[in-house]
Amino acid sequence: MLLVSTFGAVAGGAAAPVLPRFLHSRLGASDAVVGVVVAVTPFCGVVSGLLAGPQVDRIGRRPVALAGVAAAAAGSLLLAAANSLALAAVARAVYGLGTGCTASAVITWATDEAPVERRGRALSVYGLTVWVGLSVGPQVGEAVARGAGYRSVWLFVAALEVAALAVVLVAQEPPRPVAADPRPRRLVPRGAARPALLIMVAAYGEGVLTAFLVLHLIDRGVHGGAGFGGAASVFTVFALSVIACRIATAAVLDRFRAEAIAAAAFTVDAAGLALIAGASSFGVAAAGAALMGAAFAVLYPALALVASRASAVDEQGAALGSFGASYSLGLALGSLLGGAVASAGGTVAAHLSAAGAAAAAAISVAARARR
């Protein structure tokens, strides 16, 4: 399942930098319409991920994963044929519905394959495939677009989803736990609600960073280029920090309490966001991004592990599906709510709002860990 996750992440990363230009230059979309069409995918992913979780438990990991990757491939092919903004929006909606289903099924499948005492490591490695894919994908997407045009990017994305479909077909699905007493399936199992809310808080900070970091640093005199010292290259520091720290800490979650690790990570995350809020140079912003990356390296797997352990064995799909959907929702809220805060008080206030939310989460998790 790690291969399926990597294919999906590379596909998503390849589309990210190309889609806005395609909508603007080929289909004549305004900036506002571009924003709406781009937002369609994550919001559809939230809905489908949430709804798919109980189905993962009811009918199995493979059927939901197959439906998800097939829908994602269909959405990419539809976008390759799109000649209107309406059709492009439908294509991205179908793609988002597919990726949400796939994510719920694949993270549950990957967790099933690991022994209970090594599930922290499994979740860390699973998350690492996403970050590696997102680091490689944009470069590949840009290269394909420059060499063969926009529509070749969507065909490339569809090919990756078809490759993922082949992997799902041949992979051996672990046995599914059977409930001792049948009961109605819940979209969000009781034990998963708290970690899902916490990962939404963490993702809010990432959403703010993604939407406003470059604007924030340009306003403070940092040039916006992607080369070393440019505002855009701070994202590279963030991604590399996540990857390096995820590799270094893969086994930590199986040795220490996940709640205590999450509390420490939220504290580091808050410090990184506060540092970025006050940054007026590349070096300070990069240091803040490195701290955020170190925090995110353990936050997602730690909280996912809490959600998994606190839920019944026959509710793992619902638990991890709702957890992933909450992360996607937090990213979207980072852009929307962060934008409202930035409009009222500037980009410094937006980053400080995320730092405050992370600090509050740290206090809450630490108090629960002590109990």
QUILIN-V202440 format. One record per residue. PSI is psi in degrees with one decimal (* if undefined). OMEGA is omega in whole degrees, 0 to 359 (none if undefined). D_FIRST is the distance of its C-alpha to the first C-alpha in whole Angstrom. Layout:
((PSI,OMEGA,D_FIRST) (PSI,OMEGA,D_FIRST))
This chain:
((-19.9,177,0) (-34.8,179,4) (-40.4,178,5) (-44.5,178,5) (-42.0,180,6) (-45.1,178,9) (-44.6,181,10) (-39.6,180,11) (-40.3,177,12) (-40.6,179,14) (-47.2,179,15) (-40.6,179,17) (-35.9,180,18) (-35.5,182,20) (-29.9,190,22) (-52.1,183,23) (-15.7,186,26) (-35.9,186,27) (-49.6,181,27) (-40.4,180,30) (-38.3,178,32) (-46.6,181,31) (-39.4,184,32) (-49.5,188,35) (-34.5,184,37) (-33.8,184,36) (-0.8,174,36) (28.2,182,38) (143.7,172,37) (170.6,179,39) (-39.9,181,37) (-42.8,180,37) (-38.8,176,35) (-45.6,180,33) (-40.2,180,32) (-47.0,182,31) (-40.8,178,29) (-37.7,183,27) (-18.4,181,27) (-41.9,185,26) (-53.9,181,22) (-36.3,180,21) (-39.4,175,24) (-35.1,177,22) (-37.6,177,19) (-48.8,183,21) (-48.7,183,22) (-36.6,178,19) (-39.6,180,17) (-43.6,181,20) (-29.2,184,21) (-26.2,184,17) (-54.6,179,17) (-30.8,178,19) (-31.9,175,18) (-40.2,179,15) (-32.3,186,17) (-48.2,186,19) (-9.6,176,18) (162.0,182,14) (-44.2,186,11) (-49.9,182,11) (-41.0,181,14) (-40.7,178,13) (-41.7,179,10) (-44.5,178,12) (-39.0,182,15) (-50.3,182,14) (-32.3,177,12) (-42.2,178,16) (-40.0,179,18) (-41.6,177,16) (-42.5,180,17) (-41.1,178,21) (-38.8,179,21) (-41.3,178,21) (-38.2,179,23) (-37.8,178,26) (-35.5,178,26) (-27.6,180,27) (-0.9,186,30) (133.1,175,31) (14.8,177,35) (159.5,180,35) (-35.8,179,34) (-44.9,180,34) (-36.5,177,31) (-40.3,179,29) (-41.5,177,29) (-42.4,180,28) (-44.2,180,25) (-29.1,176,24) (-45.0,178,24) (-42.5,178,22) (-44.7,180,19) (-40.9,177,19) (-39.3,179,19) (-44.8,182,16) (-34.0,178,14) (-44.6,177,15) (-44.7,182,14) (-45.2,182,10) (-43.9,180,10) (-41.9,182,12) (-42.4,188,10) (-40.5,180,6) (-35.7,177,8) (-42.2,179,10) (-45.4,180,7) (-37.1,178,6) (-39.6,179,10) (-34.4,186,11) (-12.9,183,9) (142.6,172,12) (152.6,184,15) (-39.8,184,17) (-4.5,180,19) (20.3,182,16) (-26.5,175,14) (-45.4,177,16) (-41.2,181,14) (-43.5,180,11) (-34.5,177,12) (-45.8,181,13) (-39.1,177,11) (-47.8,179,8) (-31.5,180,12) (-37.1,179,13) (-35.3,179,10) (-44.9,182,12) (-38.3,177,15) (-43.9,180,15) (-41.8,180,14) (-24.0,177,17) (-39.0,183,19) (-38.9,188,18) (-50.3,181,18) (-37.5,179,22) (-41.1,179,23) (-44.6,180,22) (-43.4,178,23) (-41.3,181,26) (-43.3,179,27) (-42.5,180,26) (-42.1,180,28) (-37.1,184,31) (-32.1,188,31) (-2.5,177,30) (166.6,185,31) (-47.5,186,29) (-25.8,175,28) (-28.7,177,26) (-44.0,181,24) (-34.4,176,23) (-36.7,177,22) (-43.3,178,20) (-43.0,178,18) (-38.6,179,18) (-39.2,177,17) (-40.9,179,14) (-36.2,176,13) (-39.3,176,14) (-41.1,176,12) (-38.1,178,9) (-41.7,179,11) (-39.8,179,11) (-43.6,179,8) (-37.3,181,8) (-37.7,186,11) (-15.6,182,11) (149.2,179,8) (120.7,181,10) (129.3,178,10) (155.5,178,11) (142.0,179,15) (137.5,174,16) (145.1,180,19) (133.3,181,22) (138.6,177,24) (-35.2,176,28) (118.3,181,29) (138.6,179,28) (160.9,180,29) (141.1,179,28) (135.1,178,25) (142.0,177,25) (-40.8,179,23) (102.5,177,23) (148.1,186,24) (-41.5,182,27) (-18.8,182,25) (-11.3,187,22) (-46.0,183,25) (-51.7,177,26) (-30.8,177,23) (-41.5,177,22) (-39.9,181,26) (-40.7,180,26) (-26.4,175,22) (-39.0,177,24) (-44.9,179,27) (-43.5,182,25) (-28.2,176,24) (-43.0,178,27) (-40.6,178,28) (-38.0,178,25) (-41.0,176,26) (-45.4,180,30) (-47.6,182,29) (-41.7,186,27) (-33.1,194,30) (-3.4,183,33) (-50.0,184,33) (-46.1,179,34) (-41.0,180,37) (-46.1,183,38) (-36.4,177,38) (-41.4,177,40) (-24.3,182,43) (14.8,171,43) (5.4,178,44) (132.2,181,41) (154.0,190,40) (4.3,183,37) (163.9,181,36) (-13.9,180,33) (171.4,182,34) (130.3,182,35) (-8.9,178,37) (157.2,183,36) (-40.6,183,35) (-28.3,182,31) (-10.5,174,30) (-32.1,176,30) (-36.6,178,27) (-41.5,177,26) (-43.7,179,27) (-49.8,182,25) (-43.1,180,22) (-35.2,177,23) (-42.7,178,24) (-48.0,183,21) (-48.1,182,19) (-44.8,182,21) (-31.1,177,22) (-41.4,178,18) (-42.6,184,18) (-27.5,187,21) (15.7,187,21) (-35.0,184,17) (-3.8,186,19) (-38.6,186,22) (-23.7,180,20) (-3.8,182,21) (-26.2,183,24) (165.6,181,26) (129.1,183,26) (-35.3,181,23) (-41.1,180,26) (-39.9,178,28) (-42.9,180,26) (-39.9,179,25) (-45.3,178,29) (-40.2,181,30) (-40.6,178,27) (-36.5,178,28) (-45.1,178,32) (-39.3,179,30) (-44.9,179,29) (-40.9,179,32) (-41.6,179,34) (-42.8,179,32) (-39.3,178,33) (-38.2,178,36) (-42.3,178,37) (-39.8,180,35) (-35.9,181,38) (2.9,186,41) (139.0,172,40) (16.5,178,42) (160.4,179,41) (-42.3,184,37) (-45.0,180,37) (-43.4,179,38) (-39.5,179,35) (-38.3,177,33) (-41.9,177,33) (-41.3,179,32) (-36.3,178,29) (-39.8,177,28) (-44.2,177,29) (-42.0,179,27) (-41.8,178,24) (-38.3,179,25) (-45.7,182,25) (-23.9,179,22) (-32.4,182,20) (-19.7,185,20) (-51.6,184,21) (-52.7,181,18) (-34.0,180,16) (-47.9,182,20) (-33.4,175,20) (-37.7,178,17) (-39.8,176,18) (-45.1,180,21) (-41.3,181,20) (-46.6,184,18) (-29.0,183,21) (-0.8,182,23) (155.5,181,22) (157.1,183,22) (-27.5,180,20) (12.1,177,20) (20.9,182,19) (-38.1,178,16) (-44.7,179,15) (-39.6,181,18) (-51.5,183,18) (-29.1,176,15) (-45.5,178,15) (-32.0,177,19) (-48.4,179,18) (-37.5,178,16) (-36.9,178,19) (-36.8,177,21) (-45.8,179,20) (-39.4,179,20) (-38.7,178,24) (-39.9,177,25) (-43.6,180,24) (-39.9,179,26) (-30.0,177,29) (-38.3,178,29) (-43.5,186,30) (-58.2,181,32) (-38.4,177,34) (-36.0,177,34) (-38.8,178,36) (-42.5,178,38) (-41.9,180,39) (-36.6,179,39) (-35.7,182,42) (-38.5,187,44) (5.1,179,44) (171.4,183,42) (-26.0,175,39) (-45.6,180,40) (-36.9,180,40) (-46.1,179,37) (-35.7,178,35) (-32.6,177,37) (-39.2,178,36) (-38.7,178,33) (-41.3,178,34) (-40.4,178,36) (-40.9,179,33) (-39.5,179,31) (-42.0,177,34) (-40.0,178,35) (-39.0,179,31) (-44.3,180,32) (-42.8,181,35) (-46.1,182,33) (-39.3,179,31) (-41.5,179,33) (-40.2,179,35) (-38.0,180,33) (-37.7,179,32) (-33.9,179,35) (*,none,36))
